[in-house]
């Protein structure tokens, strides 16, 4: 059964008031650790790796559902926040990126032509282990419909326009490290407010009040996240890391034959340089990764 990012567990339409808190509580389980965010802010190499990885994913996802690379980045962030990556092995970094993309494509039942099957399959198992098989990620997308249901909007066309614009903002903001500070629900609410401010200014105030009436929404975090998204919108032609223009490329994606990225040419390690991150011990996972290429 295909995994829907907009419906990771059950439909919000089927939720009773006493089950909604479970959904909001679970969202933190699908976020990278706070130490990972600290490391991204203090380690130029780690931040550069993340940017390059997202760009790398976008090169091979232009024909795919945009949710596939978005989900892949979620897997990658969570994996790196728990597991150290072997140093001095650029091919390992490419392997991680492609494996996350492969897992996301499988969750979405999306065909993805890949070579190096054995290496990718083994890396996928390591990722699954590190993420404790929590692959039905709770992202901002399922919260969009929930917050819209709190509003006074009645016109289906208007609601769809808000949802579409908010989704676009969320995807375009994927490369923004600071957004990792906020829960998916806050990102969703902020994106909807930003879309409302842009498309339906007169309804903005009442819509904001509706969202703030939700007991799970932190006013301060919502304000900060909203201002951040507004800043992005204000930057005319702001860059989106994920470009979904249809590509004519049809050859299998090979993680070993791809050219060296800027990050890989200038850096040999990935991970926090000075921050002590608590990592799961996956029975010598670094050794396991190093052995993948040899087998």
Secondary structure, DSSP 8 states (H G I E B T S, - for coil): ----GGGSSS-GGG--TTTHHHHHHHGGGGS--HHHHHHHHH-HHHHHHHHHHHHHHHHT-TTS-HHHHHHHHHHHHHHHHHS---TT-HHHHHHHHHHHHHHHHHHTT----BS-HHHHHHHHHHHHHHTTT--S---SHHHHHHHHHHS----HHHHHHHHHHHHHHHHHTTT-GGGGGS-HHHHHHHHHHHHHHHH-GGGHHHHHHHHHTSTT--HHHHHHHHHHHHHHHHSTT---S---------S-B-TTTS---HHHHH-S--S-SS--------SSHHHHHHHHTT-
